[in-house]
């Protein structure tokens, strides 16, 4: 696992522990804010992820025929494209049928180990609990390879 991926998962795990130990709504909100601040600083450091590892969590195609994918990287965290054209507008994360990675996504099996590279787009906002326990990061993938 690349050092940057380990770093991300490390601070996610630390903040998950902090959140689990919180016993008030204010403490839970502070844990979420702490995670958001760390994620923003982390992504600003470098938008690129190179040769990261995970497992295919889900994948499919939109009504317009574009492919989407979600990859589990550990500690409840996932990295994915947007799941539909409306959310993806202006981001270009969905894979068009003629895109080089389209068939890789279409042929990937759930639970299959995968290595990937790409550029972070953002993290998804959700409730305190959802953001801490299951953080979701959006990416424009540049490579996807089934790990053997």
C-alpha positions in Angstrom: 0.0 0.0 0.0 1.5 3.4 -1.0 2.5 5.7 1.8 -0.1 8.4 1.0 -2.9 5.8 1.1 -1.6 4.6 4.5 -1.6 8.3 5.7 -5.2 8.9 4.6 -6.4 5.6 6.2 -4.4 6.4 9.4 -6.0 9.7 10.1 -9.4 8.4 9.2 -8.9 5.6 11.7 -7.7 8.0 14.4 -10.7 10.3 13.9 -13.1 7.3 13.9 -11.7 6.3 17.3 -12.2 9.9 18.5 -15.8 9.9 17.2 -16.5 6.5 18.9 -15.3 7.9 22.2 -17.5 11.1 21.9 -20.5 11.1 24.1 -22.1 14.4 23.1 -23.4 15.8 19.8 -20.9 18.6 20.0 -18.0 16.2 20.4 -19.3 14.2 17.4 -19.5 17.4 15.3 -16.0 18.4 16.3 -14.7 15.0 15.1 -16.4 15.5 11.8 -15.0 19.0 11.4 -11.5 17.6 12.3 -11.8 15.0 9.6 -13.0 17.6 7.0 -10.0 19.9 7.9 -7.5 16.9 7.6 -9.0 15.8 4.3 -8.9 19.3 2.7 -5.2 19.7 3.8 -4.4 16.2 2.6 -6.0 16.7 -0.9 -4.4 20.2 -1.2 -1.0 18.6 -0.6 -1.5 16.4 -3.7 -4.6 15.6 -5.7 -3.0 12.5 -7.2 -3.3 8.9 -6.0 -0.9 6.5 -7.7 -1.0 2.7 -7.5 -3.4 2.6 -4.6 -5.0 -0.7 -3.6 -8.5 -1.7 -2.7 -11.4 -4.0 -3.6 -14.3 -3.4 -5.9 -17.2 -2.5 -3.8 -19.8 -1.9 -6.5 -19.9 -0.9 -10.2 -22.4 -0.4 -12.9 -23.6 1.8 -15.7 -25.9 4.8 -15.8 -29.0 5.1 -17.8 -26.9 6.9 -20.4 -24.5 4.0 -20.6 -21.6 5.5 -18.7 -19.7 3.3 -16.2 -19.2 4.1 -12.5 -17.2 2.3 -9.8 -16.8 2.3 -6.0 -13.6 0.9 -4.5 -13.3 0.0 -0.8 -9.8 1.1 0.5 -10.3 0.1 4.2 -11.5 1.6 7.5 -14.9 2.1 5.9 -13.5 4.5 3.3 -14.4 4.3 -0.4 -13.2 6.0 -3.5 -15.6 6.3 -6.5 -16.8 8.1 -9.5 -20.1 9.9 -9.3 -23.0 7.5 -9.9 -25.0 9.6 -12.3 -24.7 12.3 -15.0 -26.4 15.0 -12.9 -23.9 14.8 -10.0 -21.0 14.3 -12.4 -21.7 17.4 -14.4 -18.4 19.4 -14.6 -16.4 16.6 -13.0 -15.9 14.1 -15.7 -15.5 11.1 -13.4 -17.9 8.8 -15.2 -16.4 6.6 -17.9 -17.9 7.0 -21.3 -18.3 3.8 -23.4 -15.3 4.6 -25.6 -13.0 5.6 -22.7 -10.0 3.4 -22.2 -11.1 2.3 -18.7 -14.7 1.6 -19.5 -14.2 -2.1 -20.1 -12.0 -2.4 -17.0 -14.9 -1.1 -14.9 -17.6 -3.1 -16.7 -15.7 -6.3 -16.3 -14.6 -5.8 -12.7 -16.1 -8.2 -10.2 -17.4 -7.2 -6.7 -14.8 -8.1 -4.1 -12.0 -8.3 -6.6 -8.7 -6.7 -5.6 -7.8 -3.7 -7.7 -5.0 -1.2 -8.1 -5.8 2.3 -9.3 -4.5 5.8 -9.9 -6.4 9.0 -10.4 -7.0 12.6 -9.2 -9.2 13.4 -6.2 -12.1 15.6 -6.9 -13.6 16.0 -3.5 -15.1 14.2 -0.5 -18.8 13.7 -0.2 -20.7 15.6 2.5 -23.1 13.6 4.7 -24.2 13.3 8.3 -21.6 13.3 11.1 -21.8 9.5 11.5 -21.8 8.8 7.8 -18.8 11.0 7.1 -16.8 9.5 10.0 -17.7 5.9 9.7 -17.9 5.6 5.9 -16.0 8.5 4.3 -16.5 8.7 0.6 -14.0 10.3 -1.8 -14.6 11.1 -5.4 -12.0 10.6 -8.1 -11.3 10.9 -11.8 -9.5 7.6 -12.4 -6.6 7.4 -14.8 -5.9 3.7 -14.3 -7.6 0.6 -13.0 -5.9 -2.8 -12.9 -7.2 -6.0 -11.5 -4.6 -7.2 -8.9 -3.4 -10.8 -9.1 
